[in-house]
Amino acid sequence: MHLLIDQNIPPRVADELSALGYSVYHVSRVGLAQASDPEIIRFALQRGMTLVTQDPGLALWMPYPHFGLLILRRIPIPRMAASIAETLQDLNTKGISLQNRIVMIEPGRYRVRMR
């Protein structure tokens, strides 16, 4: 699984996830620092990446097949990487794929919606 971290999340979150063994990229490090939402989504789709953002409006872009989206809600920056990693581990343990799913991660819980 490859994660693309949106511009509304600090690059250090990508660094922390990378240190935990995840394949993760921050938009600012792949030439998308000033890119529009459609450009970021297109980049993620072309590379089979799951987009991680704080922008719940990106859920409107879910008509694309195989697109996974993690939306962080009210997660403090120091807890972001850990919250993402814990959620991904739990989903993996339960055999839940991120394809065609929106996962809303909130403090202490997450919700999964199919596209």
WOCORSUL-V524789 format. One record per residue. N is the residue number from 1. RES is the residue in three letters. OMEGA is omega in degrees with one decimal (999 if undefined). Layout:
N,RES,OMEGA
N,RES,OMEGA
//
This chain:
1,MET,178.2
2,HIS,-179.8
3,LEU,172.9
4,LEU,-177.6
5,ILE,-177.5
6,ASP,-176.4
7,GLN,179.8
8,ASN,176.5
9,ILE,-177.1
10,PRO,178.5
11,PRO,-178.9
12,ARG,175.7
13,VAL,175.6
14,ALA,179.1
15,ASP,-179.7
16,GLU,178.0
17,LEU,177.1
18,SER,178.1
19,ALA,177.7
20,LEU,175.9
21,GLY,179.8
22,TYR,173.1
23,SER,-170.6
24,VAL,-179.5
25,TYR,175.2
26,HIS,-176.7
27,VAL,-179.2
28,SER,-177.4
29,ARG,177.9
30,VAL,175.1
31,GLY,-177.4
32,LEU,-176.2
33,ALA,-178.7
34,GLN,-175.2
35,ALA,175.6
36,SER,177.8
37,ASP,178.9
38,PRO,178.3
39,GLU,179.5
40,ILE,179.5
41,ILE,178.5
42,ARG,178.0
43,PHE,-179.8
44,ALA,179.9
45,LEU,-177.6
46,GLN,-176.9
47,ARG,179.2
48,GLY,-177.7
49,MET,170.8
50,THR,-178.6
51,LEU,177.7
52,VAL,-174.4
53,THR,169.7
54,GLN,-174.9
55,ASP,-179.3
56,PRO,177.8
57,GLY,178.8
58,LEU,176.5
59,ALA,178.0
60,LEU,-179.4
61,TRP,-173.9
62,MET,176.6
63,PRO,179.6
64,TYR,177.2
65,PRO,175.4
66,HIS,-179.7
67,PHE,176.6
68,GLY,-176.8
69,LEU,172.9
70,LEU,179.8
71,ILE,178.3
72,LEU,179.9
73,ARG,176.2
74,ARG,175.7
75,ILE,178.2
76,PRO,-176.3
77,ILE,-179.1
78,PRO,-178.6
79,ARG,-173.5
80,MET,-177.1
81,ALA,-179.5
82,ALA,179.7
83,SER,178.2
84,ILE,-178.5
85,ALA,179.5
86,GLU,179.8
87,THR,-179.3
88,LEU,178.2
89,GLN,-179.8
90,ASP,178.1
91,LEU,178.9
92,ASN,178.5
93,THR,179.8
94,LYS,179.5
95,GLY,-178.9
96,ILE,177.5
97,SER,177.1
98,LEU,-179.3
99,GLN,179.1
100,ASN,-178.7
101,ARG,170.9
102,ILE,177.9
103,VAL,177.1
104,MET,-179.6
105,ILE,178.6
106,GLU,179.4
107,PRO,175.2
108,GLY,-179.8
109,ARG,172.8
110,TYR,176.2
111,ARG,-179.7
112,VAL,174.9
113,ARG,173.9
114,MET,179.9
115,ARG,999
//
